[in-house]
Structures are given as structure tokens and as C-alpha cells.
Amino acid sequence: MECQSHKQTIPPVGDQVDNVPFDIGNGSEESSLSLNDASHQCKCKDDKRTRSLNAPSPIQQFGPCGRIMKNSAMVMTIQDPASQRLTWYKPPLTVLVIKKIRDDSVLSPFVQLVKWLITEKRMVVFVEHSVLDDPLLSNQPGFNMTRDKLMPFREGKDDLTDKIDFIVCLGGDGTLLYASSLFQQSVPPVMAFHLGSLGFLTPFEFVNFEEQMINVLEGNAALTLRSRLRCIILRKDEATGKPTKAPTSLLVLNEVVIDRGPSPYLSNIDLYLDGKHITSVQGDGLIVSTPTGSTAYAVAAGASMIHPSVPAIMVTPICPHSLSFRPIVVPAGVELKVTLHPDARNTAWVSFDGRHHQELNVGDSLRVTTSIYPVPSICAQDQITDWFDSLAECLHWNVRKKQRHLDELSDLTRSHSSSNDTLDSLDRPDTLDS
């Protein structure tokens, strides 16, 4: 099956576009309208705004004389996120199943899933080698017959690139973050089942997993493209300015954190945006996060929550030594650079989605920009419903005691006043005379 649409982007330095065994289909007709079409729609009786997660395209002319200079090199076609649906252009044959570790409650669902994938769907199932070493798995009914058909892999040793068509996560948000770390380029579609503690990124329930899996394997699913950050650490000698080590490059789904580590002194780091110095950060550190990561460490540090379809990068200070230093949101296309200030009293430490801690010395720099390789997260319902359900269920967003209706208040007032009249009547002479 041919791809339904073809989009062209300009990848950042170091990113390479690979072929992937799925396509983002366009579930709706072309959304752009001419002025005549728009005016015709306004006259219709059932006038409804076409659902779109993209903002409307702004007009190109301002007043009688002003207009935006046309530049054909910068014209881009952006697909509406609301129309992003999964399309397999060939049947998926291999699946990677990631299970939450050290959790006995996930063992039974894990065995049910892999047995169903192998026997019913005839798929090749990859699992972590450490999962097979769990002695409790041997006690699960029917697992020993399935064990020999599983394909084990070891992180850091076995390359899964171009081997996996589909990913299934069983657990919490950590399983999705781990799946993202395994694929430093193109990521297969991810279906995450909520079997963990929080489950903000895991919208599926395991109760009727067969039916849900069949719908996804048949291509009946909406997608949320969760952007990732491309992080590169460049090591340079402070005196000579020459590179001392090969650059470190990692993709993160949530955030990259720069902090003071074990030092008792404040962090003192410089922040640049597209080569221009923006500010110096003095405090416990700095969080650079994706919209997906805005509901993780960043929101605990006072940042706003951003829908994952919004193209943006969030910069959030950690306990800054200035009350006016508020979190900011910058366009997704910029490049951020973080360096240690020359007068810093200590080094800084960098972590990527909570892993791979590395020290940042004077002369080193961390460069962060949006990667062209997002994580295609499969929706249980749709992008909007899944996100707001997670806000309500996991973060209890805007949960409060309901305000009473005016009638209820008036009833309480009347009952309160009548009770006061009864008590006061003991002290009134007119009441005693009557």
C-alpha cells in the first residue's frame, strides 16, 4: 500500500530520515479552503468549525500596502494533528514487548499477551533478556511452552533498528520512556497498557486487550506524535578550545536536566538561543522539556502543562535565585545551548530522561533541539480525550469541592436564622409576655 501523504521537512544536523513500516494517514479531506468556500460555509445552517488542532493560517496581507515577503524555500505543508491515524503499508510481523520490572502483578498479563501474539497472530516477539531470567515467570501456567519461541535482546548490545515493527508496553510511564531510549532514530508505533502506578502516558486498559490489539493491527487507531529532544554534548578543552572527546548524542522523550549535582553551591550556567545569550541561570538547575515532559518534572517545578501536539520546547528553572525567573516556552525549531559560566564555583551535571548522568565542565556545551524522530504513541480514543482523561485521573487536575447552589445556601441561611430566633426568644420580653 502506498503512503497516503508525503511530508517534507528539513532535518537538523546529524538526523537521518529512515523508512519505517507505517504511515500517518490523513483521516480527513484537505482542510484548506478558498475565500469563496469559507464564505459559503458560513451561510450554511449547520455551521460548524472543521475540527483541527492546528491554528488557522494567518492572512498574508496587512493593510493596503504591507504583506509578508514570499519565500518558496520556507513553504512547508503541516498535517493537522487531529487527522493523524496509523496506517500499516505492510502487515507488522515483529513486536517488542516491554514489561515493568520487579512487579509481580504484570507477570500474568505479560504471559497472556505474548502467548496470544505468538499463537493467534503468528508474530515474532522480542523481549528483554533479563525478563526471561525472572524465576517467577516459570510458575506462570503455559509460559514454559512459550519461552523457547521468544527472541531475547540485551540493551546496549543488540541493535533493534529496522527489526521491530510494533511496540507494546506493560506497566507505567517508565516503560514508554525506556522504549524511547532503545530507538535513537525512527521509533515503531507504541501501544502502552496501564499496569503501573501513575500511567499518564499509558491510555489502554488490559481487560480486553485482544479486541484493542486487533483494532490497532488493522490500522484503526489515532496517533499522538510525541516530539523528542536531540541532545548533543560537545567536550572542549578550556585552554585550547579543541575537542577532547567524541560528542555524546541522545534523544529524550521527557526532559534533559542540568543541575548542581552533589555540590552545595548554586548552579551558574549560561543559556543561549540560536547563538544569542538569553540569560544566566543561578539556582538548583534548569529543565529543558518537551510538551510530553511538561507534565513530569517540569510541572513539579512550576511550569505549565502543554498538549503533546503543540510544537514547542519548555525551559523551566529549578529553584532559581530570582523570583522573577519564570518558565518560558520557545518555538520547537530553535537550538538551545547550555554552558557553564566561567565564574561558576562548581561543575554541572546533566541527565537525560533521568538516566546517563554526565558531568559538564567549563568549555563543554550542551546543545538541544527538536528531533525529527518523534514517538508515535497510539491513542485509546483520540488525542484530546486521552490527554484530558490523564490530567483528571492521574494529576487530579482542577479537582475541588463543588460550589453549593444558591437555593442550598438560602435554605441553610433560613435554618440558621430560625435556630437563632429560638435561642434569642428566651431573652426577648415580648416573647415572654406572649
Number of C-alpha atoms within 10 A of each C-alpha: 8 9 13 12 10 10 8 9 12 9 13 14 7 9 14 11 11 10 8 15 17 19 21 21 20 19 14 12 7 9 11 10 10 8 9 9 10 11 11 11 15 13 9 9 7 8 10 9 8 7 11 13 15 13 7 9 7 6 8 10 11 9 6 6 6 9 11 9 8 9 7 7 6 9 10 11 10 10 19 18 19 20 20 22 21 26 24 21 15 11 13 17 15 18 24 25 22 21 23 22 14 10 11 10 12 16 20 13 17 21 18 16 17 25 21 16 18 16 10 10 14 12 15 18 21 21 18 17 14 12 17 14 10 12 9 10 19 13 10 14 11 13 17 13 9 14 16 9 14 17 15 17 17 12 12 8 7 10 12 15 14 14 13 21 22 20 21 21 26 28 25 22 21 20 24 26 18 17 21 24 19 16 19 18 20 19 23 26 25 24 25 28 26 19 22 18 11 16 21 22 23 28 21 22 14 15 10 9 16 14 9 17 16 12 12 19 16 13 18 15 19 25 25 24 21 21 28 27 26 23 24 18 22 18 21 19 14 14 8 9 11 11 14 13 11 10 15 12 15 19 27 27 25 27 28 26 24 27 25 23 19 10 14 10 15 22 29 23 25 19 20 16 16 13 11 10 13 13 12 16 23 23 19 21 23 27 25 25 28 32 27 23 27 27 21 17 20 27 15 11 16 15 21 17 16 20 19 20 19 18 17 20 30 23 22 26 26 25 16 18 14 11 7 7 15 13 19 13 18 14 13 18 14 15 19 23 22 22 22 24 20 13 9 17 14 20 21 26 19 23 17 20 22 14 13 9 14 15 14 23 20 20 19 19 19 22 19 24 23 25 22 19 23 21 24 22 25 24 25 20 14 17 23 15 12 18 19 14 15 18 16 13 13 14 14 11 12 8 9 7 6 6 6 8 8 9 9 9 11 11 11 12 12 11 12 11 12 12 11 11 12 10 11 11 12 11 10 11 9 9 10 9 6 5
